[in-house]
Amino acid sequence: MLNKIDLTSIIHIAMNAGNRILDVYNSENFQVEHKKDDSPLTLADKKSHEAIENGLNSLELKLPILSEEGEHLAFEDRKDWEYFWLVDPLDGTKEFIKRNGEFTVNIALIHNGHPVLGVIYAPVLDTLYVAKEELGSFKLSKVANKDFNSIEEFTSVALKLPLEKKEEKISAVASRSHLSPETEEYLNNVKEKYGEINITSAGSSLKLCLVAEGTAEVYPRFAPTMEWDTGAGHAIVIHAGGTVTHTDFNEPLVYNKENLLNPWFIVRKKGFDL
């Protein structure tokens, strides 16, 4: 099944959605609403969702779509999905509203609960992360005006992840100003083993991407996230050799659970031990 997916098509869908987001980002009115859980929803979320849904439904291979902004079917109706698309049309809506540029389009392909493909596009940063099982993970910047006719064409100009890190000091992804007690305890354990560490901060799924590319060694997440927040980033990390595992036991996150809320987790770069 995976070999029937044209990865360049998914790249184009993500970038097209990013362009729809930028149209709103550069306008005067975001049209901010609030969902039942009080999280913000903007016109950009809606336009990106529409672009991705239309793009995925136009593919020759028809697969179910689970999108943050789409219909959330009951577990009984989706529990037998072997493959499905897991989508966050605009990950980091709060970053979008703040206009800090740290938001992304996330598209993942899930097979029996595990991410086998991921595409993340950060439209303001104009940076693309791409991963596929057996192909690996890649990063490419300044992609807005590029058009890739094949995945070979893309990988020939992209950087293979993880990148070589020159600085020896360990870096962790976390909030510099609002560390939960659990995060603080974990980071203290890292300091005990590795000495002083840098704290790196980023919005949306870019936090997972920083670990995948090797800029940071670890990202402890002791706070709520949903499956669509992590699916694509999880793919980028594991196909770069890293791991995304439960905080309490060394098992990877799985997807299409009855409850779509993720457990707490830790993202580790390839070779990082703690």
C-alpha positions as CSV (number, residue, x, y, z in Angstrom):
1,M,0.0,0.0,0.0
2,L,2.7,2.5,1.0
3,N,4.4,2.2,-2.4
4,K,1.2,3.4,-4.0
5,I,1.5,6.7,-2.2
6,D,3.2,9.5,-4.3
7,L,5.0,11.4,-1.6
8,T,5.4,14.5,-3.9
9,S,1.6,14.7,-4.1
10,I,1.4,14.9,-0.3
11,I,4.1,17.6,-0.3
12,H,2.1,19.6,-2.8
13,I,-1.1,19.3,-0.7
14,A,0.7,20.5,2.4
15,M,2.3,23.4,0.6
16,N,-1.0,24.4,-1.0
17,A,-2.6,24.3,2.5
18,G,0.2,26.5,3.7
19,N,-0.5,29.0,1.0
20,R,-4.1,29.2,2.0
21,I,-3.0,29.9,5.6
22,L,-0.7,32.6,4.4
23,D,-3.5,34.3,2.6
24,V,-5.3,34.7,5.9
25,Y,-2.1,35.4,7.9
26,N,-1.3,38.4,5.6
27,S,-4.9,39.7,5.8
28,E,-6.5,42.1,8.3
29,N,-9.0,39.6,9.8
30,F,-8.3,36.1,11.2
31,Q,-12.0,35.6,12.1
32,V,-11.1,34.0,15.4
33,E,-13.8,31.7,17.0
34,H,-13.6,29.4,20.0
35,K,-14.4,25.7,20.0
36,K,-16.2,23.9,22.8
37,D,-12.9,23.3,24.6
38,D,-12.2,27.0,24.3
39,S,-9.3,26.5,21.9
40,P,-9.1,29.0,19.1
41,L,-10.3,28.4,15.5
42,T,-9.5,30.8,12.7
43,L,-10.5,31.1,9.0
44,A,-7.0,29.8,8.2
45,D,-7.7,26.5,10.1
46,K,-10.9,26.1,8.0
47,K,-9.2,27.0,4.6
48,S,-6.3,24.7,5.3
49,H,-8.6,21.8,6.3
50,E,-10.6,22.2,3.1
51,A,-7.5,22.3,0.9
52,I,-6.0,19.2,2.5
53,E,-9.3,17.2,2.5
54,N,-9.9,18.1,-1.2
55,G,-6.3,17.2,-2.1
56,L,-6.3,13.8,-0.3
57,N,-9.7,12.9,-1.7
58,S,-8.5,13.7,-5.2
59,L,-5.7,11.0,-4.9
60,E,-6.2,7.8,-6.8
61,L,-5.9,5.8,-3.5
62,K,-8.9,6.6,-1.3
63,L,-8.2,6.4,2.4
64,P,-10.1,7.7,5.5
65,I,-9.1,11.1,6.9
66,L,-9.0,12.0,10.6
67,S,-8.5,15.8,10.8
68,E,-8.7,18.0,13.8
69,E,-11.2,20.2,11.9
70,G,-13.1,17.4,10.3
71,E,-15.8,14.9,11.4
72,H,-14.6,12.8,14.3
73,L,-16.2,9.4,13.9
74,A,-17.0,7.1,16.8
75,F,-14.3,4.5,17.6
76,E,-16.7,1.8,16.4
77,D,-16.7,3.3,13.0
78,R,-12.9,3.7,12.7
79,K,-11.4,0.9,14.8
80,D,-10.8,-1.3,11.7
81,W,-9.0,1.3,9.7
82,E,-5.7,-0.3,8.5
83,Y,-4.5,2.9,6.8
84,F,-5.7,6.5,7.3
85,W,-4.6,10.1,7.0
86,L,-4.1,11.9,10.3
87,V,-4.2,15.7,9.8
88,D,-3.7,18.9,11.7
89,P,-4.5,21.6,9.1
90,L,-3.0,24.3,11.3
91,D,-0.9,23.1,14.3
92,G,-0.1,26.0,16.5
93,T,-3.2,28.2,16.1
94,K,-2.1,30.3,19.1
95,E,1.2,30.9,17.4
96,F,-0.6,31.9,14.3
97,I,-2.7,34.4,16.2
98,K,0.4,35.8,17.9
99,R,2.0,36.1,14.4
100,N,5.3,34.5,15.5
101,G,5.4,32.2,12.5
102,E,5.9,29.0,14.5
103,F,2.9,27.0,13.1
104,T,2.7,24.1,10.7
105,V,0.6,22.0,8.4
106,N,0.8,18.4,9.6
107,I,-0.1,15.4,7.4
108,A,0.6,11.8,8.5
109,L,-0.2,8.4,7.1
110,I,-1.0,5.8,9.8
111,H,-0.7,2.1,9.3
112,N,-2.2,-0.1,12.0
113,G,-1.6,2.6,14.6
114,H,1.9,3.6,13.6
115,P,3.1,6.5,11.5
116,V,4.7,5.4,8.2
117,L,4.7,8.8,6.4
118,G,4.8,12.4,7.6
119,V,4.9,15.8,5.9
120,I,5.2,19.0,8.0
121,Y,5.2,22.4,6.3
122,A,6.0,25.7,8.2
123,P,4.7,28.3,5.7
124,V,6.2,31.5,7.3
125,L,9.5,29.7,7.9
126,D,9.2,28.3,4.4
127,T,10.6,25.0,5.7
128,L,9.5,21.5,4.8
129,Y,10.0,18.2,6.8
130,V,9.3,14.9,5.0
131,A,9.5,11.3,6.1
132,K,8.6,7.9,4.7
133,E,9.3,4.4,6.0
134,E,12.4,2.9,4.3
135,L,13.2,6.3,2.7
136,G,14.2,8.3,5.9
137,S,13.5,11.8,7.0
138,F,14.5,15.0,5.2
139,K,14.4,18.8,5.7
140,L,14.4,21.5,3.0
141,S,14.1,25.3,3.4
142,K,13.2,27.9,0.9
143,V,10.7,25.7,-0.9
144,A,7.9,28.1,-1.7
145,N,8.7,28.5,-5.4
146,K,9.9,24.9,-6.0
147,D,7.9,22.2,-7.8
148,F,9.1,18.6,-7.3
149,N,8.2,16.1,-10.0
150,S,9.5,13.1,-8.1
151,I,10.6,12.2,-4.6
152,E,14.1,11.6,-6.0
153,E,14.2,15.1,-7.2
154,F,13.2,16.3,-3.7
155,T,15.7,14.1,-1.8
156,S,18.5,15.2,-4.1
157,V,18.3,18.7,-2.8
158,A,17.0,18.1,0.8
159,L,19.1,17.5,3.9
160,K,18.9,13.9,5.3
161,L,18.1,13.8,9.0
162,P,19.5,13.8,11.6
163,L,22.0,16.6,10.8
164,E,25.5,16.7,12.3
165,K,25.5,18.7,15.5
166,K,28.7,20.7,16.2
167,E,27.9,21.9,19.7
168,E,28.6,19.3,22.4
169,K,26.2,20.7,25.1
170,I,22.9,18.8,25.3
171,S,19.8,20.7,24.2
172,A,16.2,20.0,25.4
173,V,13.0,21.3,23.9
174,A,10.8,22.9,26.6
175,S,9.2,26.2,27.6
176,R,11.8,28.5,29.1
177,S,9.2,30.3,31.3
178,H,6.6,27.7,32.2
179,L,8.1,24.4,33.2
180,S,5.8,21.9,34.8
181,P,7.1,20.1,37.9
182,E,7.3,16.9,35.9
183,T,9.3,18.6,33.1
184,E,11.6,20.2,35.6
185,E,12.3,16.9,37.3
186,Y,13.1,15.2,34.0
187,L,15.4,18.0,32.9
188,N,17.2,17.9,36.3
189,N,17.8,14.2,35.6
190,V,19.3,15.1,32.2
191,K,21.5,17.7,33.9
192,E,22.7,15.1,36.5
193,K,23.8,12.8,33.7
194,Y,25.0,15.2,31.0
195,G,25.9,18.4,32.9
196,E,24.5,21.8,31.9
197,I,21.9,21.9,29.1
198,N,20.5,24.4,26.7
199,I,16.7,24.9,26.7
200,T,15.3,25.3,23.2
201,S,11.8,26.6,22.6
202,A,9.5,26.3,19.6
203,G,5.9,26.2,18.7
204,S,3.7,23.4,17.3
205,S,5.2,20.2,15.8
206,L,8.4,22.1,15.2
207,K,9.4,20.8,18.7
208,L,9.5,17.2,17.4
209,C,11.3,18.4,14.2
210,L,14.1,19.9,16.3
211,V,14.8,16.5,17.8
212,A,14.5,14.7,14.5
213,E,17.0,17.1,12.9
214,G,19.4,16.8,15.9
215,T,19.2,20.4,17.0
216,A,17.9,19.1,20.3
217,E,18.4,15.7,21.9
218,V,15.2,15.4,23.8
219,Y,11.7,16.8,24.2
220,P,9.7,15.8,27.3
221,R,6.0,16.4,27.0
222,F,4.2,16.3,30.3
223,A,1.1,18.1,29.0
224,P,-2.0,17.2,26.9
225,T,-1.7,16.8,23.2
226,M,-4.0,15.1,20.6
227,E,-3.1,12.5,18.0
228,W,-3.2,15.0,15.1
229,D,-0.7,17.2,17.0
230,T,2.0,14.5,16.9
231,G,1.4,12.0,14.1
232,A,3.4,13.7,11.4
233,G,6.2,14.8,13.8
234,H,6.3,11.3,15.1
235,A,7.0,10.0,11.6
236,I,9.7,12.6,11.1
237,V,11.4,11.6,14.3
238,I,11.3,7.8,14.0
239,H,12.4,7.7,10.4
240,A,15.4,9.8,11.4
241,G,16.2,7.1,13.9
242,G,14.7,8.7,17.0
243,T,11.9,7.6,19.3
244,V,8.6,8.9,20.7
245,T,7.6,6.9,23.8
246,H,5.4,6.9,26.8
247,T,6.9,8.6,29.9
248,D,6.2,5.6,32.1
249,F,7.3,2.8,29.9
250,N,9.4,2.4,26.8
251,E,6.6,1.8,24.2
252,P,5.9,4.1,21.2
253,L,2.8,6.2,21.0
254,V,0.0,4.6,18.9
255,Y,-2.8,6.2,16.9
256,N,-6.5,5.7,16.3
257,K,-7.2,5.0,19.9
258,E,-10.7,5.1,21.3
259,N,-9.6,8.3,23.1
260,L,-7.7,10.5,20.7
261,L,-5.8,12.2,23.6
262,N,-2.1,11.3,23.7
263,P,-0.5,10.1,26.9
264,W,2.5,12.1,28.2
265,F,5.6,11.2,26.1
266,I,9.3,11.8,25.6
267,V,10.9,12.4,22.2
268,R,14.5,11.3,21.9
269,K,17.1,11.8,19.2
270,K,18.8,8.8,17.9
271,G,21.4,7.6,20.4
272,F,20.2,9.7,23.3
273,D,19.8,7.7,26.5
274,L,17.7,8.8,29.5
